[in-house]
């Protein structure tokens, strides 16, 4: 039993030594196979990769999702633009939407008031006059409602463009900030740019 | 194509905005409803000065029975003021002051008259009284 254990141990040890002899450490450490001339090239590549990862992380944090922006603008017109740092545009969309819907609602209410008068009228002049008074604001109410729908639709179209532009701007800013970094820490040590 | 779509949407919108003529007395699209003629030839006569019972007699040209079931008599305090119904009669004559609930005091008044017609649906249910156009106001001074 003891003999078998020792035999097994020596067999494993022998196979490990054999594997070490067969493993070509020079070929493994040869950095030229990736296009690097020496260890400096490899270090520069690593630094660049880390930089890109850092920039990507920053972009993920600061950029806006187009889907979320569309949803926000669909629920509250202009809200998607506001979160994409286009506050003026967002406020204009919100104001225009509120104004058109508000005017539409006001005219609809006026129309309903006159229509109720029409329904209870018994005199021929009153019947015709109240119907006419109810019909005109109803037309305008529908037109303002349609305007509200058009503004809402354009707001959805615009939030896609605005978010795209915002994301592109975020990426440009990140690139600029990185290129302007005065002090950077790398494998070669601390680098200071003047 | 785009213009046609926009036009179609606009037409649809305006059609949807059309209100229904739901008033049962509205003659629009309902040839069964006959609108009473406008009353004409209104004349007013006041009681003599010093008489104990003040009254105003109002006469007008009777409408054809085909379109009229009765008349409303209105009184106002000025040509363009609000007018109130002071009597409802079936003939082309009204003595305002002859009933206990009439109130005629010395002063200046304007009288108007309009005709009405009872409207029924196809099943004979009463829908209401459709009032025609009112006459031109007629001035009368009731002396003290």
Interface residues (C-beta under 8 A of the other chain):
Chain A: X111 X115 X118 X119 X120 X121 X122 X123 X124 X125 X127 X131 X134 X135 X138 X139 X141 X142 X143 X146
Chain B: X9 X13 X14 X16 X17 X18 X19 X21 X22 X23 X25 X26 X27 X28 X35 X114 X128 X129 X130 X131 X132 X133 X134
